[in-house]
Amino acid sequence: MTIHPGTLPSTPAPAASAPWRERTLARLVVHVRSVLPVSAVVFVTADSGEPSAHPPTGWFANDELREAMAASLGWMLRSRSLVLPRVDAWEAAPDLMEAIRAELGEQRAERAWESYRAASVIACPVRGETGKPLGGLIVASVDESRPLRAAQLPMVEALADLAAMALERTTLLETEGRRARDELRLKQAAAAVSASLDPSEVYKRVVEHAASITGGTHALLTRLNARAGELRTAAQVDFSDELAHQLVSLDSGSFREVAQTRKPILLSGAEAAPLGCLIHAPIELGPRLYGVVTVGHEDPERFEPDDLELLVKLARSSAGAIANAIDYERERRIARALTLGFVPESLPEVPGYETGLLYAPAANEPTGGDVYGAWPVNGGAVAVLVGDVAGKGVETASLSAMVRFFVEARSWDTLSPAKVLEQANAMLLGRLPRDTFVTAFLGILSRDALLYCNAGHLPPLHIRAGTVCPLDGNGLPLGVLERHDYTESELVLDRGDLVFAHTDGLIEARREGEMYGAERLGELVAGLARSHPPQELVRAVQDDVMEWADAITDDAVALALRRTA
């Protein structure tokens, strides 16, 4: 049994926030003092083969007695109980005096020995239910009128048994408390890792939390391309390229084993050099290996099997977050690829007009179901389109691209927006999913007029001299009826007139259940129309809506046209 003397405290009353073990031992010290006439009480904890991480707990009548007993703990505690009627009468007293002198120095040792030499002492081992050594109990009395004798030994042994039961119970409580804390930290880490859909941010959070929950000073997440036999560093905490090359490579036997067998491993000493210890854990989900997370520390004894288990649990929960982020990123690329050729990044120049465009897909979406565009048609006119396909995501993005393509394709041989929408409606029927429809506003813009047709879309706003007038005249949305006759109207535009077309993402933004609304939007556009160029106007509208509602949660498109000549 290895005893860990440490530095004996002068008081046995730790704060309420102290660990359970210390509080338990402090209460036991008080209990011993209440049943025995003692001048000192010391509980020493011990672990088989290794020094205990817990310092002694004790009470002493004076500082000299505390120093003397601190220097003699290793002499007093043995595998059997020890009763000393008087310390200086003990056969080991001369050697004990030399040990105290070596510990305290000549002058302090003399004072300590003087307070201790006449004391009577009983030392008793504390053992668990299975006989495992838990430490020892030492009591001493310097009152020569009431010395400790063999008659008190049964009482001290009973107190030692009481201490053993209390310590074992406390160990269970500490273990359960540590497990609960670890589970909470893992839950918080998993929530933080899953909170992002950006793969690079997910990787970064994984390594940060891996270092945090294990206490590691270095952390690395490595992605493995099995086909190419290549490794890529996805994120790191204090892991240089040189260190990564030394510890994480397919030439490293331990790392290769983890990558191949998907079994976690804990390394220390020479195997973990140049670090003191190292943990590798695979990040896997079903048959897929998303990478390996590695945590290191300079101290060879820093990591234990519990730390490896924590890292494995984090790796398991992180696998789902990484899979979601990768799939979402793939979906974003597909959506962008589907719409890149059909959804313009900007509007073409329109002779005699200033233009402004806002295209804001719903939060976290690469593209949305809103349709917009402007393109030249026969006779020098320009077609303008604003529409909406219900829904979000890749499927809706592909539908919006299809709608834009059909409308633009049918506009090449006619300047009638009503005929274009009738033909687009015929082509969309049978191609749209059931219960899906498309609203669309299509206008043919000439030098001084706008010929337009509205298929179930929100009425655009016509601003003239600060007055707002919606462009009414709604037909059915596209894709509802097989045959539907659309009508068109013409708006003559004066110099300075503004047409503002938009989707419902702007007016349906909410704050505490209240919608932003068409009336508020109309007032804002009318107030900004004269002082803001169209491109600045659409941005100002977006800023106002986002400030009012904190965020726009649906796709939003706004297209502004102002006649200048």
C-alpha positions in Angstrom: 0.0 0.0 0.0 1.5 3.3 -1.1 0.7 6.2 1.3 0.4 9.7 0.0 1.1 12.1 2.9 0.9 15.4 1.1 0.5 18.5 3.2 -1.8 18.1 6.2 -4.4 20.8 6.5 -4.9 22.6 9.8 -8.7 22.4 9.7 -11.1 19.6 8.8 -13.9 21.8 7.6 -13.9 22.1 3.8 -16.3 24.4 2.0 -19.7 23.0 0.9 -18.4 23.1 -2.7 -15.5 20.8 -1.8 -15.6 17.2 -3.4 -17.7 14.6 -1.6 -14.7 12.7 -0.4 -13.2 15.7 1.4 -16.5 16.6 3.0 -17.1 13.0 4.1 -13.7 12.8 5.8 -14.1 16.2 7.4 -17.3 15.0 9.0 -15.6 11.8 10.2 -12.8 13.9 11.8 -15.5 15.7 13.8 -17.1 12.4 14.8 -13.8 10.9 16.0 -13.1 14.0 18.1 -16.5 13.7 19.7 -15.9 10.1 21.0 -12.2 10.0 21.7 -10.0 12.4 23.8 -7.5 13.2 21.0 -5.2 16.1 20.1 -4.9 15.1 16.4 -6.9 13.1 13.9 -5.7 12.2 10.4 -7.3 10.3 7.5 -4.8 9.3 4.8 -6.1 7.9 1.5 -4.1 5.3 -0.5 -4.4 3.4 -3.7 -2.7 0.1 -4.4 0.4 0.6 -6.4 -0.1 4.3 -7.2 0.0 7.4 -5.1 -3.5 8.7 -4.2 -4.7 11.8 -5.9 -6.5 12.8 -2.6 -4.5 14.7 0.1 -4.9 13.8 3.8 -7.6 15.3 5.9 -7.0 16.1 9.5 -7.3 18.2 12.7 -4.5 19.2 15.0 -4.2 20.9 18.4 -1.2 22.9 17.2 1.0 23.5 14.2 4.0 21.7 15.7 2.0 18.5 16.1 0.7 18.9 12.5 4.2 19.2 11.1 5.5 16.2 13.1 2.7 14.0 12.1 2.9 15.1 8.4 6.5 13.9 8.4 5.7 10.6 10.1 2.6 9.3 8.3 4.6 6.8 6.2 6.0 5.3 9.5 2.7 4.9 11.2 0.4 3.3 8.7 1.0 -0.4 8.1 -1.0 -3.4 7.1 -1.9 -4.0 10.8 -3.0 -1.7 13.6 -0.4 0.0 15.7 -0.7 1.2 19.3 2.0 3.4 20.7 1.6 4.4 24.4 4.4 6.9 23.9 6.1 7.9 20.6 9.6 8.3 22.0 9.4 4.9 23.7 8.9 3.2 20.3 11.8 1.2 19.0 11.7 3.1 15.7 11.7 6.5 17.5 15.3 7.4 16.6 14.7 6.7 12.9 11.4 8.6 13.1 13.2 11.6 14.6 15.8 11.5 11.7 12.9 11.4 9.2 11.3 14.5 10.8 14.6 16.3 10.9 15.2 15.6 7.2 11.7 16.8 6.4 11.6 20.0 8.5 15.2 21.0 9.2 17.0 21.1 12.5 15.1 23.9 14.3 11.6 23.1 13.2 12.2 19.4 13.8 13.2 20.1 17.4 10.0 22.0 18.1 7.9 19.4 16.3 9.5 16.5 18.1 9.1 18.2 21.4 5.3 18.4 20.9 5.1 14.9 19.5 7.5 12.7 21.5 5.2 12.2 24.6 2.1 11.6 22.5 0.2 8.3 22.5 -0.8 7.1 19.0 -3.2 4.6 17.5 -2.9 3.9 13.7 -5.4 1.7 12.0 -5.6 0.7 8.3 -8.9 1.5 6.5 -10.0 -1.3 4.2 -12.9 -1.7 1.9 -15.5 -4.4 1.9 -13.3 -6.7 -0.2 -10.2 -5.9 1.7 -8.9 -3.3 -0.7 -6.6 -0.8 1.1 -8.3 2.6 1.2 -5.9 4.4 3.5 -5.5 4.8 7.2 -6.8 6.5 10.3 -4.3 7.9 12.9 -5.3 9.5 16.2 -2.9 11.0 18.7 -3.2 12.5 22.2 -0.6 14.7 23.9 -2.6 14.8 27.2 -0.5 12.5 29.4 -3.4 12.3 31.9 -5.6 10.7 29.2 -3.3 8.7 27.0 -4.6 6.4 24.3 -4.2 2.7 25.1 -5.0 -0.7 23.6 -8.4 -0.4 25.2 -9.3 2.3 22.6 -8.1 0.2 19.7 -11.5 -1.5 19.0 -13.1 1.9 19.0 -10.6 3.2 16.5 -11.0 0.1 14.3 -14.8 0.6 14.4 -14.3 4.2 13.3 -11.9 3.0 10.5 -14.7 0.6 9.3 -17.2 3.4 9.3 -14.7 5.5 7.3 -14.3 2.6 4.8 -18.1 2.4 4.2 -18.3 6.2 3.9 -15.3 6.3 1.4 -16.7 3.5 -0.8 -20.1 5.2 -0.9 -18.4 8.5 -1.7 -16.4 6.9 -4.5 -19.6 5.6 -6.0 -21.2 9.0 -5.8 -18.1 10.7 -7.3 -18.1 8.1 -10.1 -21.8 8.7 -10.8 -21.3 12.5 -10.6 -18.3 12.3 -13.0 -20.4 10.1 -15.4 -23.3 12.6 -15.3 -20.9 15.5 -15.9 -19.3 13.7 -18.8 -22.7 12.9 -20.3 -23.7 16.5 -20.0 -20.5 17.7 -21.7 -21.0 15.1 -24.5 -24.6 16.2 -25.0 -23.5 19.9 -25.2 -20.7 19.0 -27.6 -23.0 17.0 -29.8 -25.5 19.8 -29.9 -22.8 22.4 -30.8 -21.4 20.1 -33.5 -24.8 19.5 -35.0 -25.8 23.2 -35.0 -24.0 23.9 -38.3 -24.4 22.5 -41.8 -21.1 23.9 -43.0 -18.7 21.0 -43.2 -15.6 23.1 -42.3 -17.4 24.6 -39.3 -18.5 21.1 -38.2 -14.9 19.8 -38.4 -13.7 22.7 -36.4 -16.2 22.2 -33.7 -15.4 18.5 -33.5 -11.7 19.0 -32.7 -12.4 21.9 -30.3 -14.8 19.7 -28.3 -12.6 16.7 -28.5 -9.8 18.6 -26.9 -12.1 20.1 -24.3 -13.8 16.9 -23.0 -10.6 14.9 -22.8 -8.3 17.7 -21.5 -6.0 17.3 -24.6 -3.7 20.1 -25.7 -3.7 19.0 -29.3 -6.5 17.8 -31.5 -6.8 16.8 -35.2 -9.5 15.6 -37.5 -8.2 13.7 -40.5 -10.3 12.8 -43.6 -9.3 9.7 -45.5 -9.6 9.1 -49.2 -9.4 5.3 -49.3 -9.4 5.1 -53.1 -6.5 7.5 -53.5 -4.8 6.5 -50.3 -4.6 10.1 -49.2 -5.1 11.9 -45.9 -6.4 15.4 -45.6 -6.4 17.6 -42.4 -9.9 18.8 -42.0 -9.4 20.8 -38.8 -6.9 21.0 -36.0 -6.1 22.5 -32.6 -2.4 23.2 -32.1 -1.4 20.5 -34.5 1.3 21.6 -36.9 1.8 20.0 -40.3 5.1 18.5 -39.0 3.4 17.0 -35.9 0.6 15.7 -38.0 3.0 14.0 -40.4 4.8 12.3 -37.5 1.7 11.0 -35.7 -1.1 10.7 -38.3 -0.1 9.1 -41.5 -0.7 5.8 -43.3 2.9 4.9 -42.6 2.1 5.0 -38.9 1.2 1.5 -37.7 -1.2 2.7 -35.0 -3.1 5.2 -37.2 -3.3 2.7 -40.1 -4.7 0.1 -37.7 -7.4 2.5 -36.6 -8.3 3.5 -40.2 -8.5 -0.2 -41.2 -10.1 -1.9 -38.2 -12.0 1.2 -37.0 -11.0 0.3 -33.4 -10.0 3.3 -31.1 -6.6 3.2 -29.5 -4.7 4.9 -26.6 -1.0 5.3 -26.9 1.6 6.6 -24.4 5.4 6.8 -24.1 7.5 6.0 -27.1 4.4 5.0 -29.2 3.0 8.5 -28.9 6.3 10.4 -29.3 6.9 13.3 -29.7 3.8 13.7 -27.5 3.4 12.0 -24.2 0.1 10.3 -24.9 -2.3 10.0 -27.9 -5.8 8.9 -28.6 -7.2 7.9 -32.0 -10.9 7.3 -32.5 -12.7 6.5 -35.8 -15.6 8.7 -37.0 -17.9 6.2 -38.6 -21.6 5.8 -39.5 -22.6 2.4 -40.7 -20.2 1.3 -43.5 -18.8 4.8 -44.0 -15.6 6.1 -42.4 -15.7 9.9 -42.3 -12.3 10.3 -40.7 -10.3 9.9 -37.5 -10.2 12.3 -34.6 -6.9 12.4 -32.7 -6.2 14.0 -29.4 -2.8 14.4 -27.8 -1.1 15.6 -24.6 2.5 16.1 -23.4 1.9 14.3 -20.1 2.3 10.5 -20.7 -0.2 9.8 -17.9 -2.8 12.4 -18.9 -5.2 10.1 -20.7 -7.0 7.1 -19.2 -9.5 4.6 -20.7 -12.3 6.9 -19.6 -11.0 9.6 -21.8 -10.8 7.2 -24.7 -14.4 6.2 -24.1 -15.5 9.9 -24.1 -13.7 10.5 -27.4 -15.3 7.5 -29.0 -18.8 8.7 -27.9 -18.1 12.1 -29.3 -16.8 10.6 -32.6 -20.0 8.5 -32.9 -22.3 11.5 -32.4 -20.2 13.7 -34.7 -20.5 11.2 -37.5 -24.1 12.0 -38.0 -23.4 15.8 -38.0 -20.6 15.3 -40.6 -22.8 13.1 -42.8 -25.6 15.8 -42.7 -23.2 18.6 -43.5 -21.6 16.7 -46.4 -25.0 15.7 -47.8 -26.3 19.3 -47.4 -23.2 20.6 -49.2 -23.8 18.2 -52.0 -27.4 19.3 -52.3 -26.3 22.9 -52.4 -23.9 22.1 -55.3 -26.6 20.2 -57.2 -29.1 23.1 -56.7 -26.5 25.6 -57.9 -25.7 23.4 -60.9 -29.4 23.0 -61.8 -30.1 26.8 -61.7 -26.8 28.3 -62.8 -27.7 28.3 -66.5 -31.3 29.5 -66.0 -31.1 32.0 -63.1 -29.0 35.0 -63.9 -26.8 36.6 -61.4 -27.7 40.1 -62.5 -30.1 41.8 -64.9 -29.1 43.0 -68.4 -28.9 46.7 -69.3 -32.3 48.0 -70.3 -32.1 51.1 -72.5 -33.9 54.0 -71.0 -34.4 52.3 -67.6 -32.5 51.8 -64.3 -32.9 48.4 -62.8 -32.5 46.8 -59.4 -32.6 43.1 -58.4 -32.8 41.4 -55.0 -32.5 37.6 -54.9 -32.4 36.2 -51.4 -33.1 32.4 -50.9 -34.5 31.3 -47.6 -31.9 31.0 -44.8 -29.2 28.4 -45.4 -30.5 27.5 -48.9 -28.2 27.9 -52.0 -31.2 28.7 -54.2 -34.9 28.7 -53.9 -38.3 28.4 -55.7 -38.6 32.0 -56.6 -38.3 32.8 -60.4 -36.9 36.0 -61.9 -35.2 37.3 -65.0 -34.9 39.9 -67.7 -33.9 39.1 -71.3 -34.1 40.9 -74.7 -36.9 39.9 -77.1 -37.8 40.8 -80.7 -38.1 44.5 -81.6 -35.7 45.8 -79.0 -38.1 45.1 -76.1 -37.1 43.4 -72.8 -39.0 40.7 -71.0 -39.1 40.8 -67.2 -40.3 37.9 -65.1 -41.0 37.4 -61.4 -42.6 34.2 -60.1 -42.8 31.7 -57.3 -42.8 27.9 -57.1 -44.1 26.7 -53.7 -41.4 24.9 -51.6 -37.7 24.9 -51.0 -34.7 22.8 -51.7 -33.2 21.0 -54.7 -36.5 19.8 -56.2 -38.1 23.3 -56.1 -34.9 24.9 -57.4 -35.1 22.5 -60.4 -38.7 23.4 -61.0 -38.0 27.2 -60.9 -35.3 26.7 -63.4 -37.7 24.7 -65.6 -40.3 27.5 -65.4 -37.8 30.2 -66.2 -36.6 28.2 -69.2 -40.1 27.5 -70.6 -41.2 31.1 -70.3 -38.0 32.5 -71.9 -38.2 29.9 -74.7 -41.8 30.8 -75.6 -41.1 34.6 -75.6 -38.9 34.5 -78.7 -41.7 34.4 -81.2 -44.4 36.5 -79.6 -44.5 39.9 -77.8 -47.7 38.9 -76.0 -47.1 38.0 -72.4 -50.6 36.4 -72.2 -49.8 34.0 -75.0 -46.4 33.2 -73.5 -47.9 32.2 -70.2 -50.7 30.2 -71.9 -48.0 28.2 -73.7 -45.8 27.9 -70.6 -48.9 26.6 -68.7 -49.5 23.9 -71.3 -45.9 22.8 -71.1 -45.9 22.7 -67.3 -49.0 20.6 -67.0 -47.9 17.0 -66.4 -44.4 18.1 -65.5 -45.2 19.7 -62.1 -45.7 17.4 -59.1 -49.2 17.0 -57.9 -50.5 19.9 -55.8 -47.7 22.2 -57.1 -48.4 25.4 -59.0 -46.4 28.4 -60.1 -47.4 32.1 -59.8 -45.8 34.4 -62.4 -45.8 38.0 -63.5 -44.5 38.6 -67.0 -44.0 41.9 -68.6 -42.7 43.1 -72.0 -41.0 46.4 -71.5 -40.7 48.8 -74.4 -39.4 52.4 -74.5 -42.4 54.0 -72.8 -44.8 51.2 -71.7 -45.1 47.8 -69.9 -47.3 45.2 -71.4 -48.0 42.6 -68.7 -49.9 39.5 -67.7 -50.3 38.2 -64.2 -50.8 34.4 -63.5 -51.8 34.4 -59.8 -48.8 36.4 -58.6 -48.8 39.3 -56.1 -49.6 42.6 -57.9 -46.4 44.6 -58.6 -46.4 48.3 -57.4 -46.5 51.2 -59.8 -45.0 54.3 -58.1 -45.7 57.7 -59.8 -45.0 61.0 -58.0 -45.1 59.3 -54.6 -48.4 57.5 -55.2 -48.7 53.7 -55.1 -51.0 51.9 -57.5 -50.9 48.0 -57.6 -51.0 46.5 -61.1 -54.2 44.4 -60.7 -55.5 41.8 -63.0 -54.8 38.2 -61.8 -55.3 35.0 -63.8 -54.9 31.5 -62.4 -51.4 30.3 -61.5 -49.6 28.1 -64.0 -50.2 24.4 -63.8 -53.7 24.5 -62.4 -56.0 24.1 -65.4 -55.1 22.4 -68.7 -56.7 25.2 -70.8 -56.8 28.7 -69.4 -57.0 32.0 -71.2 -54.9 34.7 -69.8 -55.4 38.4 -70.3 -52.9 41.2 -70.5 -52.8 44.9 -69.7 -50.6 47.8 -70.8 -49.2 50.5 -68.5 -47.8 53.7 -70.1 -44.7 54.8 -68.1 -43.7 58.4 -67.6 -40.2 59.5 -66.9 -39.4 58.8 -63.2 -42.1 56.1 -62.9 -41.1 53.0 -60.9 -42.4 49.4 -61.2 -41.6 47.2 -58.2 -42.4 43.5 -58.5 -41.7 41.1 -55.6 -42.5 37.7 -54.1 -44.2 36.9 -50.8 -41.0 36.4 -48.9 -40.9 40.1 -48.2 -44.5 40.8 -47.1 -44.9 37.5 -45.1 -41.9 38.1 -42.8 -43.2 37.9 -39.3 -42.5 39.4 -35.9 -44.4 38.0 -32.9 -47.1 36.7 -35.2 -47.6 39.9 -37.1 -46.8 40.0 -40.9 -44.8 42.8 -42.5 -47.6 43.2 -44.9 -48.2 44.7 -48.4 -49.3 48.1 -47.0 -46.1 48.6 -45.1 -44.1 47.5 -48.1 -45.9 49.9 -50.4 -45.4 52.9 -48.0 -41.7 52.1 -47.8 -41.1 51.7 -51.6 -43.0 55.0 -52.2 -40.9 56.8 -49.7 -37.6 55.5 -51.1 -38.5 55.6 -54.9 -37.4 59.2 -55.5 -34.2 59.3 -53.4 -32.8 55.8 -54.1 -31.6 54.3 -57.4 -33.4 50.9 -58.0 -30.5 48.7 -56.9 -30.1 50.7 -53.6 -33.9 50.6 -53.2 -34.2 46.8 -53.3 -31.4 46.5 -50.8 -33.0 49.1 -48.5 -36.2 47.2 -48.6 -34.5 44.0 -47.7 -32.7 45.7 -44.8 -35.9 47.2 -43.5 -37.7 43.8 -43.6 -34.9 42.0 -41.9 -34.5 44.6 -39.2 -38.3 44.5 -38.6 -38.6 40.7 -38.5 -35.0 39.7 -37.5 -34.7 37.5 -40.5 -36.4 36.6 -43.8 -37.3 32.9 -43.5 -38.7 32.4 -47.0 -37.3 33.1 -50.5 -37.5 36.7 -51.5 -37.2 38.4 -54.9 -37.6 42.0 -55.7 -37.2 43.6 -59.2 -37.3 47.3 -59.6 -37.6 49.3 -62.9 -37.5 53.0 -63.2 -37.9 54.9 -66.5 -35.1 57.5 -67.0 -35.6 58.6 -70.5 
